[in-house]
């Protein structure tokens, strides 16, 4: 029976099924991805990442034409099988997978260029984990009203694009953050055409300590639900609080999520503000699944 080899990895609790497919031969339809990510009937994960050479995908070839060193493309899918632009925690898990499996070498001081549907991401080692240049960011999506159970009236959010869409909502206390019910997607009015990840943030009692901003965050990811962490969500949350804080706000932020802690830094690159995300990423285990999970279900013939 056909076997599909996989690796399970996690980055601050955001977990992924990773599959090596250098030549782009696998058919990863949405049903197949959703079954592999199912925690009861599959491997289980917030998303699936396929390691494929950029030259084997149309979007990869286009990116590699501008960035020849981006040999590998991070083909990321949400847990429900839908295609996503990218994933900040996923990039670090992807870098761990590539280096641990010997597909690439990344020594201290070197950088790894990774192709994503949100553009190039540049990765370097950072302590025991990795630091990723997430690229430019922008305010986008206005200030939609956000409704979610257990916080009473709707709250205004702030739309931020960091390669994928986010709406960040400020809450008044950690107790309010703890009361949130995020099993269901928050209601956004007006609703973004492509949906959005929604983050809820609370500043620490002392927002800035030794020049570093400190916030706590929970998130509902589109196509997944509530997760223990969201890398792009941590970036968006830090950027939102920095924006609200105004002039004099720090450029370095510690973001505490249920799965751990992430560091977000804002710095100029060629005169444009980029956001950098740093944190751990670990291989959990490896294995294989049989053909019943490794193949896309056939569509029943019409009666």
C-alpha angles and dihedrals in degrees: 000000000000115000128203116205117217142173124216116214136170136200114195088334096309099124131202142186107227123199128186112224105153095169096044095241100138122097103221105183120174095258092052092049092047091052093049090050094045109115094210104040103020141034093288129230147143088247147347126245123197117200104216131158111258090233090065096061129060092228089045094052091050092051094044091054087066096034109034093181093061094097095156128059123203103222099195127191129182119239091262091057097256119135117250132194095237145310126232096209088040092058090058092046088049091052090049090050094049093048097041093050093047095243089126138011119227116179127181109287094022126107132218118213113212127189119223135166087256091056135260121347120193117209131194134173114268116185107300092341140037140275119216129199099223092190130229121341133203142188105255135157099041121237108311121185113252123208123190132157121269100022098083116219123033115271130214115249132198120234114224129174118207095163090302128045125270139174116202122201125193117219128196102232146008089248089060090048091051092052094059119120105211101166087103126050114264114247113249122199113224092025115224112242093237097031124241144234109253122214128191115202139188123189116230116254087260102040096193123037122174090344095308124111117226126204139157122223145189123188144198109206119207111245092016115048127222112352133187090245144359119197098199087042091056089051092048091047094051091047092049094051090044089052092049092047091058129196114011095028113142124257094218121069136183111211117196114205129174089263099049140285134314132192122223122191129184117208139157118258113185089340094308125107112247127185119224124201123201131182147112130297126186140184109238102186144317131231146133136252129214127248094271088071098026097064134062112251114253117249109245115247115253114262 
